[in-house]
Each structure stands twice: as structure tokens, then as C-alpha cells.
Amino acid sequence: MPTPDDIWYAIANTEVILAPQRRLETFGNTMITYHLISEKMDAVNEVRIREGRVHADRPQVLTPTYFERLLLEGFGTEAQQYIEWLRAHVQDLTLLKYGFRFRKEESRESTIHESLESVSARVKAHVEEHGDPLTAVIKGVDDAWEICLLKFVTDIIRKSVPEHVVDLKKRRLLTEIDGIPRAIREEIERDFHVVGSDDGRMKALGAKLRQYGIFEHYEDRFYELVRRFSH
């Protein structure tokens, strides 16, 4: 289990050698390919390359209740501790405020017997040659590489958020009606529209209303729907 010093060390030693050339999408999902390079702790000139993908779901406007239940899929307990550390130390953590969710997919891992500098330069040149605007090269700490990856992801999100907010405001999706953002109201209306007599969708809608902490706003309408299709 990492100590606060371990987290600080991982953060301080996370270096983005090549950043993605495009920001995260506002109204769609984004997939970033990463190459995370780290020198093994117990060896000299033995470098590990982890290659994988991070999926960023489209930004989702959240109620405060749902915000507290937001989880990162696919990461281990060390990564969750990093999130707790962010909540305590970063005052403008828009990542969680605007409800980005991430799934991590690690595709492969390899070890190269060269210096960290030469491996970093070679991987950077390879990525630049292929020209994918959503690929990143990151240098980090081997035994805390997930924290390094999350540090990179957090920075990418925080750089994207100002433009996301502008996009959302243009569509008036952040405007609150009775304390509920328009984006959430539109989402719930779509769910009511398609639920029909499908018992599974009805249960999912009820669960979402409770998860968002807004069940009382739709309670009468929801139970009327249940009564209508239970006869």
C-alpha cells in the first residue's frame, strides 16, 4: 500500500514525453493509447514498456450524490488511494466534478535492456512517425506506474475541461432547474420515454434516480409508471 511519500514521488517523477495532440471529446467517448516507460527498481538499464489504452467516457454532469459514488473501473487499490489524495489536496479537481469515468485496458508489456533515455527517445520517435493524435508517451515509476498513468490522465482532463464547459454552456446543459442540471433532466426524460413496459429498463431507471439522488423529484411519476404496467 503506497504511503503519501510514495504518491508524491510518483507524481513528481511522472513526465509526459509526448502528449496527445487532441483534447478529450465533449459529446463523445475518447480513447487514448499510452506507452508508459519505467526503469525497473532492482536493475540498471532494464526498462519496462507498458502499452495500453485509456477510455474516457463523454463528460457527464453529475449531482453531488452521484459524484460521491463515482468509481474508476479497472484500476487497483493504489489508484483509488490516489483519487482520495486528489480529493483532499486538489481544490479544482474538475475530473470528479464533471464526472469523467475511465476504463483501463493494458494490452502488453515488454522489457528492453537499454538506458531509460534511449528507450524513451526511440518510443517517442516511433509514435511521432505514426502520427496518431491520441497517443501519448509517458515516463514514470515502475512500482507505482498506475499512479503515474492517473497523474497523466488527470492533467489531460483538466486541460480539456475549460472547452468542455464552453461546449456544454452553449447548449445550456449546465443550467439548473429546481437544482437539477438540464443535462440530467434531458437524460431522465429520455429514459422515461424509452422504458415502455420493459421491467429491466424500469428497474434501471429507478436505480439511476436513486443513484443520482433525485428520486424524490420523480417519485410520483415513477410509481405511476410502475402502476400502469403492473396491471
Secondary structure, DSSP 8 states (H G I E B T S, - for coil): ---HHHHHHHHHT-EEEE--SS---SSS-EEEEEEEEEE-TT-SS-EEEEEEEEEE-------HHHHHH---BT--HHHHHHHHHHHHH-TT-HHHHTT--EEEEEEEEEEE-S-HHHHHHHHHHHHHHHT-TTEEEEEEEGGGHHHHHHHHHHHHHHHHHHHHHHHHHHTTTT-EETTEEHHHHHHHHHHHHHHTT-HHHHHHHHHHHHHHT-HHHHHHHHHHHHHHH--
